[in-house]
Amino acid sequence: MKDSASDPTADIAREYLEREDKEKQVLALLLEKFLGRKDQILVQKTEMGGTEAYVSSVTLEWFAGRVHFASGLPLFQKKYNPETDNVEIDADSIDEIQQRPLDWSRQAPLVQYLAARHNHKFPPVLVVINQPWVDNPKAAEWDSEGRATKSTTDFVPLDKDAKVGMLNISEDDVTIYALDGQHRLMGVQGLMELIKTRKLQRYKKDKGADDSFITVNDLIEKYQVDLAYLQNLPKEKIGIEFICAVAAGETRTEARRRVRSIFVHVNLMAAPLTKGQLTQLNEDDGFAIVARKIAVTHPLLEQRQERNPRVNWNSATVASNSTVLTTLQALQDMSERYLAQKFPHWKPLEKGLIPMRPEDEEIEQGIEEFKKLFDSLASLSSYKILEHEDTPALRRFSFEKDGGEGNMLFRPVAQVALAQALGILVFKKGFSLADIFKKLRKFDQQGGFSGMEYPQSLWYGVLYDPNKKRVQVAGRDLAAKLLVYILGGIQEQMERAELRKALADARTVEDKTISFDGKFVDPKAVGLPHILN
């Protein structure tokens, strides 16, 4: 048998591997040389719909310092408001607007998201590279017909197919504007300011100063943010895609229209998720996690082959002829309004922030409590009818086609109001769920939840709008208070007096107050319903 050392095949393989290692070392040295340059960036060229683009990544610090808001483009300067970083819209500027107005109230939540959540992620941004000659009609780069002789993107290919190369981003040569990602830019700039000065001014939508600040000490105290971690955030990288403000052969007008068109297309194609879809995907919100679990496991809601689906997973509303019982969005609202009384810390500390995911043990407790609620709901005669009746006949009002029972328990807004009331009674006032449903079953059997379109109903004018002849979401909180009251949860006289007035106001249509027997009466004559026993 031959020694492998003298085997020609082995020698060739070894030489190939050695050469490959050397080539990798040479490539690493070349990359180190090119990547270390501050005036150029390594990019991959792409092309779609006739528009060339260059894809790369930059540090958050670079992004915050080098990229400007699109409203600052020179062609906007006459209408640009430096106080708000927005373009003032008028008859002259309306056709030039490429961006939605910046909402500066979003900056603080975005900064807190980046600083407090270790698994934060911003999608890539789309930016436009501009050069000074673009805004000089007499510049040599414009030919006699007003067409550009070169592009504002200066790309030097490194391969024969011109797919990979270096893009000029020298501060002396180009200015860069965010076309898609202005609020991300706002958030990153705020983060840099917070790290540098240890505080950040909160703003209102129009960039008017709020009365408060975000401070590093607040982040450390509320979110246990590590200072070393915070100081390292500027080095994180975000994806970035560069396009030219003007391409070779374009007139200034054609270039402006192309850039504006790209912005519109980016926003139209990126359809936002529905509330139901967000609930399906949310792994941070404890209330959403509980709602999803109950939606697929509870007998009242789970999918079964022998019956129509009980949950609408996408839309936040239920049509009168729909066979579903509720929506996933309503289930999340029910979960929040019921369980927030027991787990208030599941809510984000401030509006606009993403909540912190609760501990698994707490989530299991929440699921168990919510399951108990649905076990009790399933005991109501209105829901027991579902064993042999579909929801449309129970949901529709009597005057609608084919008629119906007008039962509020088949309307998401009423389901949320009921959950809100029960959460207050059980977790805040210490009522027993069993005792509550003993009363509610009797109330249901007596038609208390049905016929909400009739003056005799407690929900007339509250959840049912007699003027527009439809359900009104605005009455949800009042409905919840009335439920707390009839179940014995309001004892204080002043609170009862306020509730009595609110009910009379709700039953007043065009300055005429309608009593429970359908007559026009003085508002004080309406009174409150009997407390259930």
WOWOTA-V888903 format. One record per residue. SS is DSSP state (A for helix, B for strand, O for the rest). OMEGA is omega in degrees with one decimal (* if undefined). BURIAL is I if it has 16 or more other ideal C-beta (glycine too) atoms within 10 Angstrom, else O. Layout:
ss: <SS	SS>
omega: <OMEGA	OMEGA>
burial: <BURIAL	BURIAL>
This chain:
ss: <O	O	O	A	A	A	O	A	A	A	A	A	A	A	A	A	A	A	A	A	A	A	A	A	A	A	A	A	A	A	A	A	A	A	A	O	O	O	O	B	B	B	B	B	B	B	B	B	O	O	B	B	B	B	B	B	B	B	B	A	A	A	A	A	A	A	B	B	B	A	A	A	O	A	A	A	O	O	O	B	B	O	O	O	O	B	B	O	O	O	O	O	O	O	O	O	O	O	O	O	O	O	O	O	O	A	A	A	A	A	A	A	A	A	A	A	O	O	O	O	O	O	O	O	B	B	B	B	B	B	B	A	A	A	A	O	O	O	O	O	O	B	O	O	O	O	B	B	O	O	O	O	O	O	B	B	B	O	O	O	O	O	O	B	B	B	B	B	O	O	O	O	O	B	B	B	B	B	B	B	O	A	A	A	A	A	A	A	A	A	A	A	A	A	A	A	A	O	B	B	B	B	B	O	O	O	O	O	B	B	B	B	B	B	B	A	A	A	A	A	A	A	A	O	O	O	A	A	A	A	A	A	A	A	A	O	B	B	B	B	B	B	B	B	O	O	O	O	O	O	B	A	A	A	A	A	A	A	A	A	A	A	A	A	A	A	A	A	A	O	O	O	O	O	A	A	A	A	A	A	A	O	O	O	O	A	A	A	A	A	A	A	A	A	A	A	A	O	O	O	O	O	O	O	O	O	O	O	O	O	B	B	O	O	O	O	O	O	O	O	O	O	O	O	O	B	B	A	A	A	A	A	A	A	A	A	A	A	A	O	O	O	O	A	A	A	O	O	O	O	O	O	O	O	O	O	O	O	O	A	A	A	A	A	A	A	A	A	A	A	A	A	A	A	A	A	A	O	O	O	A	A	A	A	A	A	A	O	O	O	A	A	A	A	A	O	O	O	O	O	O	O	O	O	O	O	O	A	A	A	O	A	A	A	A	A	A	A	A	A	A	A	A	A	A	A	A	A	O	O	O	O	A	A	A	A	A	A	A	A	A	A	A	A	A	O	O	O	O	O	O	O	O	O	O	O	O	O	O	B	O	O	O	B	B	O	O	O	O	B	B	O	A	A	A	A	A	A	A	A	A	A	A	A	A	A	O	O	O	O	O	O	A	A	A	A	A	A	A	A	A	A	A	A	A	A	O	B	B	O	O	B	B	B	O	O	O	O	O	B	B	O	A	A	A	O	O	O	O	O	O	O	O>
omega: <-176.7	174.3	-178.8	-179.3	-179.8	-179.9	-178.4	-178.5	179.4	178.9	-179.7	-179.9	-179.5	178.7	179.6	-179.9	178.7	179.1	178.7	178.1	179.5	179.3	178.1	179.4	178.5	179.9	179.1	179.0	178.9	178.7	179.2	179.3	-176.9	-177.3	-179.1	-178.3	-178.1	-176.3	178.9	-179.7	178.9	-176.4	169.9	-178.9	175.4	176.7	179.6	178.8	178.9	-180.0	175.3	178.7	-176.7	-171.9	179.0	174.0	-179.7	177.2	176.8	179.4	178.6	-179.7	-178.4	-174.5	-172.6	-175.4	-178.8	174.4	-176.4	-180.0	179.0	177.0	-176.4	-178.3	178.0	-168.0	-178.4	-176.6	-175.5	177.9	-176.9	-179.4	-176.6	-173.4	177.7	175.2	177.5	-176.1	173.1	-176.0	-178.3	-171.9	-172.4	-179.0	-179.4	-174.5	179.9	-172.8	168.2	179.2	177.6	176.8	-173.7	176.0	180.0	-174.1	-177.1	177.2	179.3	178.4	179.1	176.8	-179.1	-174.4	-170.4	-177.1	-177.3	-179.4	179.4	179.8	171.8	174.0	179.6	179.3	177.4	-176.5	-179.7	176.3	-179.8	175.3	-174.5	-175.4	-177.5	-173.5	175.7	-177.1	-177.8	-178.8	-178.1	-178.1	174.9	178.9	-175.2	179.2	179.3	178.6	-177.0	177.7	179.3	178.1	176.8	174.7	-178.5	-173.0	177.4	-177.5	178.0	178.8	-174.3	-180.0	178.6	179.0	179.6	179.9	-177.7	179.0	-179.2	176.3	-178.8	-178.8	179.2	-172.5	-171.5	171.5	-172.0	-177.9	178.4	177.4	174.9	-178.0	-178.0	180.0	173.0	177.1	178.4	-179.7	-179.0	176.4	177.1	178.2	179.5	179.3	179.3	-179.3	-176.4	-173.3	-179.8	174.3	179.5	176.9	172.7	-179.4	169.3	-175.5	-175.1	-179.5	170.2	-175.8	172.8	-177.3	-173.2	-180.0	163.6	177.8	176.9	179.5	177.1	-179.3	179.3	-176.8	-173.9	-173.3	-179.0	179.4	178.6	-175.5	179.8	177.4	-179.4	-178.3	-177.4	-175.6	-179.7	-178.9	177.8	-175.6	177.5	177.6	-177.9	178.5	-177.2	168.1	-177.4	173.8	177.9	176.0	178.4	179.1	-179.3	166.6	-179.5	179.6	178.8	179.8	-179.7	179.6	179.6	-178.5	179.0	-179.8	179.1	179.7	-179.4	-178.4	178.8	-177.9	178.9	-177.4	179.9	-178.6	-178.7	176.4	173.7	178.3	178.5	178.8	177.1	178.7	179.3	-172.2	-170.7	178.9	179.4	-175.9	-179.2	-179.4	178.3	180.0	178.9	-179.0	179.3	-177.7	-179.3	-177.9	-176.2	-176.4	-175.5	-177.7	-179.5	-171.5	-171.3	-179.8	177.2	-176.1	-172.6	-179.2	177.7	177.6	-179.6	-175.3	170.9	-171.7	-174.6	-176.1	178.7	-178.1	178.5	178.8	-175.9	-178.9	179.5	-179.1	179.0	178.4	-175.4	177.6	177.5	178.1	178.1	178.6	176.5	178.2	177.1	179.8	-178.0	-175.6	177.5	-172.4	-179.5	176.8	179.5	-178.2	-178.0	-178.0	174.5	178.9	175.6	-177.8	179.7	178.0	178.6	178.8	174.0	-177.9	175.1	-179.6	178.4	175.2	-177.4	-179.6	178.4	178.3	178.1	176.6	179.5	178.7	-179.1	178.9	-179.0	176.6	178.1	178.2	-178.2	172.1	-179.5	177.9	-178.7	-180.0	178.7	-177.6	179.0	-180.0	176.9	178.9	-177.8	178.6	-179.1	-179.2	177.3	-173.0	-174.4	-178.2	-179.9	-176.7	-172.8	174.1	-175.8	-176.3	179.3	-179.1	-177.5	175.5	180.0	-175.0	-178.1	-175.9	-176.0	-179.0	178.8	175.7	-178.3	-177.3	179.2	177.2	179.3	178.9	179.6	178.5	179.4	-179.8	-177.5	176.7	178.1	-176.8	-174.7	-171.2	-178.2	-175.9	173.0	178.4	176.5	179.0	179.5	179.6	179.3	-175.1	171.7	177.7	-176.7	177.6	178.1	178.4	-179.5	-179.9	179.0	177.4	-176.9	-179.6	-173.3	175.5	-175.4	178.4	179.9	179.3	-179.7	-177.6	175.8	-172.5	176.9	-177.6	-179.6	176.3	177.5	178.8	-177.3	179.6	-178.6	178.0	178.3	177.6	177.4	-178.2	-176.4	-178.0	-175.5	-176.7	177.2	177.1	179.1	179.5	178.7	177.2	176.7	-178.5	-174.9	177.1	174.0	-175.1	178.3	-177.0	-174.4	-172.6	179.8	179.3	177.5	-179.8	178.1	179.4	178.8	179.3	-179.9	179.5	178.6	178.3	-178.4	-178.6	177.9	-179.1	-178.9	176.9	177.3	-177.7	-175.3	-179.9	-179.0	175.3	172.9	-178.5	174.9	-175.6	171.8	-178.3	-178.5	-178.0	-177.5	178.6	179.0	179.5	177.9	175.4	-177.1	175.9	*>
burial: <O	O	O	O	O	O	O	O	O	O	O	O	O	O	O	O	O	O	O	O	O	O	O	O	O	O	O	O	O	O	O	O	O	O	O	O	O	O	O	I	I	I	I	O	I	O	O	O	O	O	O	O	I	I	O	I	O	I	I	I	I	I	I	I	O	O	I	I	I	I	I	O	I	O	I	I	O	O	I	I	O	O	O	I	I	I	I	O	O	O	O	O	O	O	O	O	I	I	I	O	I	I	I	I	I	I	I	I	I	I	I	I	I	I	I	I	I	O	O	O	O	I	O	O	I	I	I	I	I	I	I	O	I	I	O	O	O	O	O	O	I	I	O	O	O	O	I	I	O	I	I	I	I	I	I	O	O	O	O	O	O	O	O	O	I	I	I	I	I	O	O	O	O	I	I	I	I	I	I	I	I	I	I	I	I	I	I	I	I	I	I	I	I	I	I	O	O	O	O	I	I	I	I	O	O	O	I	O	O	O	O	O	O	I	O	I	O	I	I	O	O	O	O	O	I	O	O	O	O	I	O	O	I	I	O	I	O	I	O	I	I	I	I	I	I	I	I	O	O	I	O	I	O	O	I	I	O	I	I	I	O	I	I	O	O	O	O	O	O	O	O	O	O	I	I	I	O	O	I	I	O	I	O	O	I	I	I	I	I	I	I	I	I	I	I	O	O	I	O	I	I	O	O	O	O	O	O	O	O	I	I	I	I	O	I	I	O	I	O	I	O	I	O	I	I	I	I	I	I	I	I	I	I	I	I	I	I	I	I	I	I	O	I	O	O	I	I	I	O	O	O	O	I	O	I	I	I	I	O	O	O	I	I	O	I	I	I	O	I	I	O	O	I	I	O	I	I	O	I	I	O	I	I	O	O	I	O	O	O	I	I	I	O	I	I	I	I	O	O	O	O	O	O	I	I	I	I	I	I	I	I	I	I	I	I	I	I	I	I	I	I	I	I	I	I	I	I	O	O	O	I	O	O	O	O	I	I	O	I	I	I	O	I	I	O	O	O	I	I	I	I	I	I	I	O	O	I	I	I	I	I	I	I	I	I	O	O	O	O	O	I	I	O	O	I	I	O	I	I	I	I	I	I	I	I	I	I	I	I	I	O	O	O	O	O	O	O	O	I	I	O	I	I	I	O	I	I	O	O	O	O	O	I	I	I	I	O	O	O	O	I	O	O	O	O	I	O	I	O	O	O	I	O>
